Amino acid sequence: MSKHSSLKAAGSAGGKRSVMKRFERVKAMKESGTWKEGQSPIGLPKTKVAK
């Protein structure tokens, strides 16, 4: 019995990400100087991935 065609690519993650994860955004904001100590990491602006 063979696998269904929709299940074959289940292990691959897909294309490139266009937005950073939260910890990556905090790191980028610290490097650019826009992060304030004690600031909540919830509700950060979306930041595009640098190429």
CHARMM-style PDB file with segment names, atoms N, HN, CA, C and O in Angstrom:
ATOM      1  N   MET     1       0.841  -1.178   0.000  1.00  0.00      PROA
ATOM      2  CA  MET     1       0.000   0.000   0.000  1.00  0.00      PROA
ATOM      3  C   MET     1       0.890   1.246   0.000  1.00  0.00      PROA
ATOM      4  O   MET     1       1.863   1.310   0.751  1.00  0.00      PROA
ATOM      5  N   SER     2       0.570   2.215  -0.820  1.00  0.00      PROA
ATOM      6  HN  SER     2      -0.220   2.163  -1.430  1.00  0.00      PROA
ATOM      7  CA  SER     2       1.376   3.427  -0.914  1.00  0.00      PROA
ATOM      8  C   SER     2       0.725   4.569  -0.138  1.00  0.00      PROA
ATOM      9  O   SER     2      -0.465   4.536   0.175  1.00  0.00      PROA
ATOM     10  N   LYS     3       1.541   5.579   0.161  1.00  0.00      PROA
ATOM     11  HN  LYS     3       2.508   5.606  -0.094  1.00  0.00      PROA
ATOM     12  CA  LYS     3       1.028   6.746   0.874  1.00  0.00      PROA
ATOM     13  C   LYS     3       0.229   7.631  -0.072  1.00  0.00      PROA
ATOM     14  O   LYS     3       0.485   7.683  -1.275  1.00  0.00      PROA
ATOM     15  N   HSD     4      -0.735   8.317   0.501  1.00  0.00      PROA
ATOM     16  HN  HSD     4      -0.943   8.275   1.478  1.00  0.00      PROA
ATOM     17  CA  HSD     4      -1.503   9.276  -0.274  1.00  0.00      PROA
ATOM     18  C   HSD     4      -0.586  10.435  -0.650  1.00  0.00      PROA
ATOM     19  O   HSD     4       0.294  10.790   0.134  1.00  0.00      PROA
ATOM     20  N   SER     5      -0.766  11.034  -1.824  1.00  0.00      PROA
ATOM     21  HN  SER     5      -1.481  10.746  -2.460  1.00  0.00      PROA
ATOM     22  CA  SER     5       0.132  12.083  -2.313  1.00  0.00      PROA
ATOM     23  C   SER     5       0.163  13.311  -1.405  1.00  0.00      PROA
ATOM     24  O   SER     5       1.171  14.016  -1.378  1.00  0.00      PROA
ATOM     25  N   SER     6      -0.901  13.586  -0.667  1.00  0.00      PROA
ATOM     26  HN  SER     6      -1.720  13.013  -0.688  1.00  0.00      PROA
ATOM     27  CA  SER     6      -0.925  14.753   0.217  1.00  0.00      PROA
ATOM     28  C   SER     6      -0.090  14.533   1.483  1.00  0.00      PROA
ATOM     29  O   SER     6       0.211  15.496   2.189  1.00  0.00      PROA
ATOM     30  N   LEU     7       0.283  13.300   1.781  1.00  0.00      PROA
ATOM     31  HN  LEU     7       0.038  12.518   1.208  1.00  0.00      PROA
ATOM     32  CA  LEU     7       1.045  13.003   2.989  1.00  0.00      PROA
ATOM     33  C   LEU     7       2.545  12.890   2.753  1.00  0.00      PROA
ATOM     34  O   LEU     7       3.307  12.829   3.718  1.00  0.00      PROA
ATOM     35  N   LYS     8       2.983  12.862   1.529  1.00  0.00      PROA
ATOM     36  HN  LYS     8       2.364  12.912   0.745  1.00  0.00      PROA
ATOM     37  CA  LYS     8       4.388  12.636   1.237  1.00  0.00      PROA
ATOM     38  C   LYS     8       5.288  13.786   1.656  1.00  0.00      PROA
ATOM     39  O   LYS     8       6.422  13.538   2.064  1.00  0.00      PROA
ATOM     40  N   ALA     9       4.838  15.031   1.574  1.00  0.00      PROA
ATOM     41  HN  ALA     9       3.916  15.233   1.242  1.00  0.00      PROA
ATOM     42  CA  ALA     9       5.666  16.188   1.894  1.00  0.00      PROA
ATOM     43  C   ALA     9       5.425  16.687   3.319  1.00  0.00      PROA
ATOM     44  O   ALA     9       5.715  17.844   3.620  1.00  0.00      PROA
ATOM     45  N   ALA    10       4.906  15.843   4.188  1.00  0.00      PROA
ATOM     46  HN  ALA    10       4.670  14.903   3.943  1.00  0.00      PROA
ATOM     47  CA  ALA    10       4.567  16.275   5.542  1.00  0.00      PROA
ATOM     48  C   ALA    10       5.795  16.657   6.353  1.00  0.00      PROA
ATOM     49  O   ALA    10       5.683  17.476   7.265  1.00  0.00      PROA
ATOM     50  N   GLY    11       6.953  16.100   6.057  1.00  0.00      PROA
ATOM     51  HN  GLY    11       7.044  15.435   5.316  1.00  0.00      PROA
ATOM     52  CA  GLY    11       8.149  16.391   6.833  1.00  0.00      PROA
ATOM     53  C   GLY    11       8.813  17.705   6.476  1.00  0.00      PROA
ATOM     54  O   GLY    11       9.574  18.240   7.282  1.00  0.00      PROA
ATOM     55  N   SER    12       8.553  18.237   5.309  1.00  0.00      PROA
ATOM     56  HN  SER    12       7.935  17.802   4.654  1.00  0.00      PROA
ATOM     57  CA  SER    12       9.208  19.482   4.914  1.00  0.00      PROA
ATOM     58  C   SER    12       8.407  20.678   5.417  1.00  0.00      PROA
ATOM     59  O   SER    12       7.177  20.646   5.460  1.00  0.00      PROA
ATOM     60  N   ALA    13       9.123  21.731   5.795  1.00  0.00      PROA
ATOM     61  HN  ALA    13      10.122  21.757   5.760  1.00  0.00      PROA
ATOM     62  CA  ALA    13       8.495  22.896   6.408  1.00  0.00      PROA
ATOM     63  C   ALA    13       7.878  23.841   5.388  1.00  0.00      PROA
ATOM     64  O   ALA    13       6.967  24.593   5.732  1.00  0.00      PROA
ATOM     65  N   GLY    14       8.333  23.827   4.176  1.00  0.00      PROA
ATOM     66  HN  GLY    14       9.074  23.216   3.896  1.00  0.00      PROA
ATOM     67  CA  GLY    14       7.749  24.707   3.176  1.00  0.00      PROA
ATOM     68  C   GLY    14       8.705  25.804   2.760  1.00  0.00      PROA
ATOM     69  O   GLY    14       9.921  25.615   2.760  1.00  0.00      PROA
ATOM     70  N   GLY    15       8.155  26.945   2.407  1.00  0.00      PROA
ATOM     71  HN  GLY    15       7.167  27.099   2.406  1.00  0.00      PROA
ATOM     72  CA  GLY    15       8.936  28.066   1.889  1.00  0.00      PROA
ATOM     73  C   GLY    15       9.673  28.842   2.964  1.00  0.00      PROA
ATOM     74  O   GLY    15       9.744  28.437   4.124  1.00  0.00      PROA
ATOM     75  N   LYS    16      10.219  29.969   2.539  1.00  0.00      PROA
ATOM     76  HN  LYS    16      10.161  30.298   1.596  1.00  0.00      PROA
ATOM     77  CA  LYS    16      10.972  30.823   3.463  1.00  0.00      PROA
ATOM     78  C   LYS    16      10.015  31.609   4.340  1.00  0.00      PROA
ATOM     79  O   LYS    16       8.897  31.927   3.935  1.00  0.00      PROA
ATOM     80  N   ARG    17      10.466  31.918   5.544  1.00  0.00      PROA
ATOM     81  HN  ARG    17      11.375  31.660   5.874  1.00  0.00      PROA
ATOM     82  CA  ARG    17       9.657  32.720   6.452  1.00  0.00      PROA
ATOM     83  C   ARG    17       9.784  34.186   6.064  1.00  0.00      PROA
ATOM     84  O   ARG    17      10.850  34.618   5.626  1.00  0.00      PROA
ATOM     85  N   SER    18       8.721  34.951   6.217  1.00  0.00      PROA
ATOM     86  HN  SER    18       7.854  34.601   6.572  1.00  0.00      PROA
ATOM     87  CA  SER    18       8.764  36.366   5.900  1.00  0.00      PROA
ATOM     88  C   SER    18       8.753  37.225   7.161  1.00  0.00      PROA
ATOM     89  O   SER    18       9.017  38.426   7.093  1.00  0.00      PROA
ATOM     90  N   VAL    19       8.452  36.628   8.303  1.00  0.00      PROA
ATOM     91  HN  VAL    19       8.238  35.653   8.359  1.00  0.00      PROA
ATOM     92  CA  VAL    19       8.387  37.363   9.560  1.00  0.00      PROA
ATOM     93  C   VAL    19       9.160  36.587  10.616  1.00  0.00      PROA
ATOM     94  O   VAL    19       9.143  35.356  10.634  1.00  0.00      PROA
ATOM     95  N   MET    20       9.850  37.331  11.510  1.00  0.00      PROA
ATOM     96  HN  MET    20       9.864  38.330  11.496  1.00  0.00      PROA
ATOM     97  CA  MET    20      10.656  36.690  12.554  1.00  0.00      PROA
ATOM     98  C   MET    20       9.787  36.189  13.700  1.00  0.00      PROA
ATOM     99  O   MET    20       8.654  36.636  13.880  1.00  0.00      PROA
ATOM    100  N   LYS    21      10.329  35.267  14.462  1.00  0.00      PROA
ATOM    101  HN  LYS    21      11.249  34.904  14.316  1.00  0.00      PROA
ATOM    102  CA  LYS    21       9.684  34.794  15.678  1.00  0.00      PROA
ATOM    103  C   LYS    21       9.933  35.834  16.773  1.00  0.00      PROA
ATOM    104  O   LYS    21      10.766  36.725  16.604  1.00  0.00      PROA
ATOM    105  N   ARG    22       9.214  35.722  17.895  1.00  0.00      PROA
ATOM    106  HN  ARG    22       8.538  34.998  18.032  1.00  0.00      PROA
ATOM    107  CA  ARG    22       9.279  36.734  18.946  1.00  0.00      PROA
ATOM    108  C   ARG    22      10.696  36.941  19.475  1.00  0.00      PROA
ATOM    109  O   ARG    22      11.136  38.083  19.606  1.00  0.00      PROA
ATOM    110  N   PHE    23      11.421  35.859  19.782  1.00  0.00      PROA
ATOM    111  HN  PHE    23      11.064  34.932  19.676  1.00  0.00      PROA
ATOM    112  CA  PHE    23      12.762  36.028  20.340  1.00  0.00      PROA
ATOM    113  C   PHE    23      13.706  36.661  19.321  1.00  0.00      PROA
ATOM    114  O   PHE    23      14.637  37.370  19.702  1.00  0.00      PROA
ATOM    115  N   GLU    24      13.477  36.413  18.028  1.00  0.00      PROA
ATOM    116  HN  GLU    24      12.720  35.837  17.719  1.00  0.00      PROA
ATOM    117  CA  GLU    24      14.298  37.029  16.990  1.00  0.00      PROA
ATOM    118  C   GLU    24      13.991  38.525  16.879  1.00  0.00      PROA
ATOM    119  O   GLU    24      14.892  39.332  16.650  1.00  0.00      PROA
ATOM    120  N   ARG    25      12.714  38.893  17.041  1.00  0.00      PROA
ATOM    121  HN  ARG    25      11.981  38.237  17.227  1.00  0.00      PROA
ATOM    122  CA  ARG    25      12.336  40.307  16.998  1.00  0.00      PROA
ATOM    123  C   ARG    25      12.950  41.073  18.157  1.00  0.00      PROA
ATOM    124  O   ARG    25      13.436  42.189  17.975  1.00  0.00      PROA
ATOM    125  N   VAL    26      12.932  40.477  19.361  1.00  0.00      PROA
ATOM    126  HN  VAL    26      12.536  39.570  19.509  1.00  0.00      PROA
ATOM    127  CA  VAL    26      13.522  41.132  20.532  1.00  0.00      PROA
ATOM    128  C   VAL    26      15.016  41.340  20.305  1.00  0.00      PROA
ATOM    129  O   VAL    26      15.545  42.409  20.608  1.00  0.00      PROA
ATOM    130  N   LYS    27      15.693  40.333  19.778  1.00  0.00      PROA
ATOM    131  HN  LYS    27      15.263  39.465  19.532  1.00  0.00      PROA
ATOM    132  CA  LYS    27      17.128  40.441  19.507  1.00  0.00      PROA
ATOM    133  C   LYS    27      17.412  41.550  18.490  1.00  0.00      PROA
ATOM    134  O   LYS    27      18.338  42.339  18.675  1.00  0.00      PROA
ATOM    135  N   ALA    28      16.617  41.612  17.420  1.00  0.00      PROA
ATOM    136  HN  ALA    28      15.864  40.971  17.270  1.00  0.00      PROA
ATOM    137  CA  ALA    28      16.797  42.641  16.393  1.00  0.00      PROA
ATOM    138  C   ALA    28      16.523  44.031  16.956  1.00  0.00      PROA
ATOM    139  O   ALA    28      17.223  44.988  16.622  1.00  0.00      PROA
ATOM    140  N   MET    29      15.504  44.144  17.811  1.00  0.00      PROA
ATOM    141  HN  MET    29      14.936  43.367  18.082  1.00  0.00      PROA
ATOM    142  CA  MET    29      15.188  45.438  18.404  1.00  0.00      PROA
ATOM    143  C   MET    29      16.274  45.890  19.369  1.00  0.00      PROA
ATOM    144  O   MET    29      16.560  47.083  19.461  1.00  0.00      PROA
ATOM    145  N   LYS    30      16.888  44.943  20.096  1.00  0.00      PROA
ATOM    146  HN  LYS    30      16.656  43.973  20.021  1.00  0.00      PROA
ATOM    147  CA  LYS    30      18.004  45.299  20.976  1.00  0.00      PROA
ATOM    148  C   LYS    30      19.190  45.806  20.167  1.00  0.00      PROA
ATOM    149  O   LYS    30      19.846  46.774  20.553  1.00  0.00      PROA
ATOM    150  N   GLU    31      19.461  45.144  19.038  1.00  0.00      PROA
ATOM    151  HN  GLU    31      18.928  44.358  18.725  1.00  0.00      PROA
ATOM    152  CA  GLU    31      20.583  45.555  18.190  1.00  0.00      PROA
ATOM    153  C   GLU    31      20.345  46.924  17.566  1.00  0.00      PROA
ATOM    154  O   GLU    31      21.292  47.691  17.389  1.00  0.00      PROA
ATOM    155  N   SER    32      19.095  47.246  17.230  1.00  0.00      PROA
ATOM    156  HN  SER    32      18.326  46.623  17.375  1.00  0.00      PROA
ATOM    157  CA  SER    32      18.801  48.533  16.604  1.00  0.00      PROA
ATOM    158  C   SER    32      18.576  49.643  17.630  1.00  0.00      PROA
ATOM    159  O   SER    32      18.541  50.821  17.274  1.00  0.00      PROA
ATOM    160  N   GLY    33      18.425  49.269  18.899  1.00  0.00      PROA
ATOM    161  HN  GLY    33      18.453  48.312  19.188  1.00  0.00      PROA
ATOM    162  CA  GLY    33      18.263  50.269  19.953  1.00  0.00      PROA
ATOM    163  C   GLY    33      16.815  50.665  20.213  1.00  0.00      PROA
ATOM    164  O   GLY    33      16.575  51.622  20.949  1.00  0.00      PROA
ATOM    165  N   THR    34      15.849  49.968  19.641  1.00  0.00      PROA
ATOM    166  HN  THR    34      16.044  49.191  19.043  1.00  0.00      PROA
ATOM    167  CA  THR    34      14.444  50.311  19.857  1.00  0.00      PROA
ATOM    168  C   THR    34      13.811  49.530  21.002  1.00  0.00      PROA
ATOM    169  O   THR    34      12.657  49.777  21.351  1.00  0.00      PROA
ATOM    170  N   TRP    35      14.541  48.599  21.588  1.00  0.00      PROA
ATOM    171  HN  TRP    35      15.479  48.397  21.304  1.00  0.00      PROA
ATOM    172  CA  TRP    35      14.032  47.798  22.705  1.00  0.00      PROA
ATOM    173  C   TRP    35      14.303  48.532  24.009  1.00  0.00      PROA
ATOM    174  O   TRP    35      15.422  48.985  24.250  1.00  0.00      PROA
ATOM    175  N   LYS    36      13.273  48.650  24.856  1.00  0.00      PROA
ATOM    176  HN  LYS    36      12.365  48.281  24.660  1.00  0.00      PROA
ATOM    177  CA  LYS    36      13.416  49.278  26.164  1.00  0.00      PROA
ATOM    178  C   LYS    36      13.410  48.178  27.206  1.00  0.00      PROA
ATOM    179  O   LYS    36      12.566  47.283  27.156  1.00  0.00      PROA
ATOM    180  N   GLU    37      14.336  48.231  28.147  1.00  0.00      PROA
ATOM    181  HN  GLU    37      15.021  48.958  28.188  1.00  0.00      PROA
ATOM    182  CA  GLU    37      14.392  47.225  29.212  1.00  0.00      PROA
ATOM    183  C   GLU    37      13.083  47.248  29.997  1.00  0.00      PROA
ATOM    184  O   GLU    37      12.553  48.315  30.306  1.00  0.00      PROA
ATOM    185  N   GLY    38      12.575  46.077  30.312  1.00  0.00      PROA
ATOM    186  HN  GLY    38      13.006  45.210  30.061  1.00  0.00      PROA
ATOM    187  CA  GLY    38      11.327  45.949  31.045  1.00  0.00      PROA
ATOM    188  C   GLY    38      10.105  45.975  30.152  1.00  0.00      PROA
ATOM    189  O   GLY    38       8.984  45.815  30.634  1.00  0.00      PROA
ATOM    190  N   GLN    39      10.302  46.174  28.847  1.00  0.00      PROA
ATOM    191  HN  GLN    39      11.213  46.303  28.455  1.00  0.00      PROA
ATOM    192  CA  GLN    39       9.195  46.196  27.893  1.00  0.00      PROA
ATOM    193  C   GLN    39       8.620  44.792  27.741  1.00  0.00      PROA
ATOM    194  O   GLN    39       9.356  43.806  27.776  1.00  0.00      PROA
ATOM    195  N   SER    40       7.313  44.707  27.575  1.00  0.00      PROA
ATOM    196  HN  SER    40       6.715  45.508  27.547  1.00  0.00      PROA
ATOM    197  CA  SER    40       6.665  43.411  27.398  1.00  0.00      PROA
ATOM    198  C   SER    40       6.947  42.874  26.000  1.00  0.00      PROA
ATOM    199  O   SER    40       6.838  43.621  25.027  1.00  0.00      PROA
ATOM    200  N   PRO    41       7.304  41.605  25.876  1.00  0.00      PROA
ATOM    201  CA  PRO    41       7.539  41.033  24.549  1.00  0.00      PROA
ATOM    202  C   PRO    41       6.242  40.680  23.820  1.00  0.00      PROA
ATOM    203  O   PRO    41       6.284  40.172  22.699  1.00  0.00      PROA
ATOM    204  N   ILE    42       5.104  40.943  24.437  1.00  0.00      PROA
ATOM    205  HN  ILE    42       5.070  41.356  25.346  1.00  0.00      PROA
ATOM    206  CA  ILE    42       3.818  40.668  23.819  1.00  0.00      PROA
ATOM    207  C   ILE    42       3.391  41.899  23.009  1.00  0.00      PROA
ATOM    208  O   ILE    42       3.507  43.028  23.486  1.00  0.00      PROA
ATOM    209  N   GLY    43       2.905  41.682  21.806  1.00  0.00      PROA
ATOM    210  HN  GLY    43       2.811  40.765  21.419  1.00  0.00      PROA
ATOM    211  CA  GLY    43       2.404  42.780  20.990  1.00  0.00      PROA
ATOM    212  C   GLY    43       3.480  43.559  20.270  1.00  0.00      PROA
ATOM    213  O   GLY    43       3.289  44.740  19.978  1.00  0.00      PROA
ATOM    214  N   LEU    44       4.611  42.933  19.973  1.00  0.00      PROA
ATOM    215  HN  LEU    44       4.766  41.974  20.210  1.00  0.00      PROA
ATOM    216  CA  LEU    44       5.675  43.610  19.254  1.00  0.00      PROA
ATOM    217  C   LEU    44       5.279  43.815  17.789  1.00  0.00      PROA
ATOM    218  O   LEU    44       4.483  43.045  17.252  1.00  0.00      PROA
ATOM    219  N   PRO    45       5.822  44.834  17.147  1.00  0.00      PROA
ATOM    220  CA  PRO    45       5.540  45.012  15.725  1.00  0.00      PROA
ATOM    221  C   PRO    45       6.194  43.912  14.921  1.00  0.00      PROA
ATOM    222  O   PRO    45       7.242  43.397  15.310  1.00  0.00      PROA
ATOM    223  N   LYS    46       5.587  43.542  13.799  1.00  0.00      PROA
ATOM    224  HN  LYS    46       4.735  43.959  13.483  1.00  0.00      PROA
ATOM    225  CA  LYS    46       6.165  42.515  12.944  1.00  0.00      PROA
ATOM    226  C   LYS    46       7.418  43.064  12.291  1.00  0.00      PROA
ATOM    227  O   LYS    46       7.464  44.229  11.896  1.00  0.00      PROA
ATOM    228  N   THR    47       8.427  42.225  12.179  1.00  0.00      PROA
ATOM    229  HN  THR    47       8.390  41.278  12.500  1.00  0.00      PROA
ATOM    230  CA  THR    47       9.699  42.625  11.609  1.00  0.00      PROA
ATOM    231  C   THR    47      10.044  41.635  10.503  1.00  0.00      PROA
ATOM    232  O   THR    47      10.029  40.423  10.717  1.00  0.00      PROA
ATOM    233  N   LYS    48      10.354  42.155   9.330  1.00  0.00      PROA
ATOM    234  HN  LYS    48      10.367  43.140   9.156  1.00  0.00      PROA
ATOM    235  CA  LYS    48      10.710  41.272   8.211  1.00  0.00      PROA
ATOM    236  C   LYS    48      12.078  40.674   8.426  1.00  0.00      PROA
ATOM    237  O   LYS    48      12.941  41.287   9.054  1.00  0.00      PROA
ATOM    238  N   VAL    49      12.278  39.490   7.913  1.00  0.00      PROA
ATOM    239  HN  VAL    49      11.577  38.991   7.404  1.00  0.00      PROA
ATOM    240  CA  VAL    49      13.554  38.782   8.015  1.00  0.00      PROA
ATOM    241  C   VAL    49      14.567  39.498   7.132  1.00  0.00      PROA
ATOM    242  O   VAL    49      14.295  39.761   5.961  1.00  0.00      PROA
ATOM    243  N   ALA    50      15.732  39.812   7.687  1.00  0.00      PROA
ATOM    244  HN  ALA    50      15.952  39.598   8.639  1.00  0.00      PROA
ATOM    245  CA  ALA    50      16.792  40.455   6.908  1.00  0.00      PROA
ATOM    246  C   ALA    50      17.390  39.431   5.953  1.00  0.00      PROA
ATOM    247  O   ALA    50      17.616  38.280   6.328  1.00  0.00      PROA
ATOM    248  N   LYS    51      17.642  39.847   4.735  1.00  0.00      PROA
ATOM    249  HN  LYS    51      17.459  40.781   4.430  1.00  0.00      PROA
ATOM    250  CA  LYS    51      18.167  38.928   3.721  1.00  0.00      PROA
ATOM    251  C   LYS    51      19.642  38.948   3.664  1.00  0.00      PROA
ATOM    252  OT1 LYS    51      20.239  38.230   2.862  1.00  0.00      PROA
TER     253      LYS     51
END
